[in-house]
Amino acid sequence: MPVGYLTIDDAPTRYTKKKLDYLISKKISAILFCPGELIKKKMNIVVYTIKKGFIIGNHSYNHPYFSKISIKDAKWQIEETDKLIEEAYKKAKAKRKVKLFRFPFGDKGNGDFEEVKPKNKHAREIQKILKKLGYKNIDINLLKPLKHNKKDRDVIWTFDCLEYELPIDKVFKRIDDSPRLKAKEAIILIHDFSTPKVFRQIIEKLISKGIKFKLPKFR
């Protein structure tokens, strides 16, 4: 049975609490990658998320393309959001067990989420920042042609539902047709833009395909 690691990007929104309550009813764990500016605006929802046992990940402060900003700005984007996440865990009176980061748009500083090569100094410097701050990666063997250096300190995805730009029938077709969801493991990405109804429909479709949701191991 395929294992799915559920990740939700661009949270929190006005829909987040209802989605989390639904996931709790299904006993499904998830990682929420949150931009710092949204954490700041909706700190109470982030604290609720932590109290309910979900993981909060760093998604930069205001969602820039990291290949288009300086190393100084990249450092600020990561560190400023890191501070806000620490504040949220403190308010929730919970221990932050793991630090996870996802680049906006999958742009690792080299224009995409492919593995960062040694010659790409800009992207490598950003990885050094993540390493210094103690960020981890999901321990998963990726299907080709996806490439991800196991030493990199950011979390990519293997399947994007694209629910924010596709009608639900086309999302279902993507789920039905994707070889990545037939692999042993999949890192599934859903954005927090969709309504709770659409979110539930997608999760139920994934469950119907035999996917069992759980939290991953980290490295």
N, C-alpha and C positions, 0 to 999 in steps of 0.2 A: 504493500500500500504506500503511495507517495506521501511524503511528509512536506507540509507547507509551513514556512516561517512567515507569518503575516506582519507586514510593515505598512504603516499608515503615514503618509507624508502631509506636510503643511497643516498640521494640527497645532492648537485647537481651533475649532470653529463653533458656531452655535449648534452644530449637529453632533459634536463629539460625545457629549454625555449620553445621548440616546444610543449611539453606536456602541459605546462601551458597555452600557447596560445590556444590550443585545448580546454582545460577545460573552459577557459574564453568564448570561442565561444558557449559552451554548458551551460554556467552559473552554473558551478559546482565548489563548494569550496573544499578545501583540506588542510590537515595538512602535511607538509613535515618534516620528522625527519632526521636531518642532522648531520653527524659526524663532529666534530670540524676541523679535518684536511682537509675535503673537503670544509668547509666554508672558511677556510683560503686560499685555492687554487683558489676558484671560488667565491670570495666575491661579485663580480659584479652581478652574477646570483642570489645570495641570496638577494641582495638589490632589484633587479628587482622583485623577487618573493614577497617580502614584499610590494613593491609599488603597486603591482597588487592585494593586499588584501588577499593573502594566509598567513597561519600561519607557522612560523618556530619553530619546536620542537627540543629538545636536544636529540641526539642519541649517547652520549659519545664522546670522542675525536678520538679514533682510533679503535673502535668496538671490545673491548675485551669481554671475558666471565667474568662477574662480580663475579661469584663463584670462579674464579681462581686468583683474584687479591686482594690485601690488602685493608683495609678500607681507608688507606691513599691514595692509588692509585685511588680507586673509587671516593674519594672526588675530587681529581685532575681532573679526567676524566669529571666529571660533571661540576665543577666550571670553568675549562678552556674553555669548550665549551659554557657555560653560558656567559662568558665574550665576546666571539666572536659573539654570537647572539645579545647581547646588542649593540655591535659595529655596527652590520649590521642594526639594527633598527635605530640607531642614524644616520647612513649614509643615510638611506631611509627617514629620518625625519618623522618617524612614531612611535606611541606609541605601546609598547609591551603589549598587553591586557591580555595575559595569558602565563604562563610558563608550558610547557608540556615536559615530558621525556619518552622515550621508551628505554628499555634495549636491547642491541644487542643480537640477538638469543633468545630473550624473557627470558634471564637468569637474574632473579631478585636478584641473589646472593645466591640462593638456588638450582640452577641447572635448573630451568624451570620457567614458568610464572604463576604457581599456586599461590594461596594466601600465603603471608608470615606469617608463624606461630610464636607465641611469643618465642618459644624455639630456633628458628633459629636466633641467635644473629647477625651473619654476615649480613644477609639480612635485619634485623630490623635496624641495624646501618645505612645502606645505605638509608633506607626509612627516617630515621631521618635527614639525610643530605638533601634529597629532600624537606622534610617538612620545614626545616630551610630556604631554599632558595626560598620557596614560590611556589613550583610546585603543579599542580592540576591534577585531574583525570577526565576522561570522565564520565558523569553521565548516566549510562546505567545498566539495569538489565540483567545479562548474562544468557544465556541458560545453563542448566546443560548438560554435566558434568563440564563445565567451572566454575572455582572458582576464585574470585578476591575480596579481602578485600576492602570494600568501603573506608577504611581509608588509603589504600596505595596510593602513590603519583606518580604512573607511569601509562602509557597508554598501555594496551595490545591490542590484536586484536581478533576478533571472526572468521574471515575468511581470510586465506592467499591464494592468487591466485596461488602461486608457479610458476609464469610465467618464472622465471629465470632458472628453471630446467625441465619444462614440455613443450611439443609442444602445439601449440594453441588449437588443437582439444581436448586434455586432460584437458586443462584449462577450456574450455567450458563445458566439462563433469562434472568437479568439481563444476562449477557454477550451472549447471542443477540439480545435485544430492544433493547439500548441504542443510541440514535442517536449518543451521544457517542463510542462506540467505532468508529463509521463515519466520524468526522471525520478530517481530515488528521492531527491530533495529539491525544493524550489523556494526561492526567496520571492514572495509575492508582494507586489506594490499596489496599494489602493490609495488614492488621494482623499483628503477629508472634505473635498468640495461637494461630493454627491449627497443627496438626501438620504436619511436613514432607510427609506424604503428601497432605494437602488442599492445601497450598501448591503442590506439584508439579502436581496435577490442574488447579488454576486457571491456572497459567502455561501448561501444555500446551493448555488450552482457548483461552486468549488467542492463543497461537501458531497454533492451528488456524483462527482467524478472520482470519489474515493480518497480525496485528500484529507489527511489527518493533521490538524494544526497542533503545533507545539512550539516551545521556545527552543532556539538553537544553542549549541555550545559555542564558546568564543575562544579566540586565540589572539 
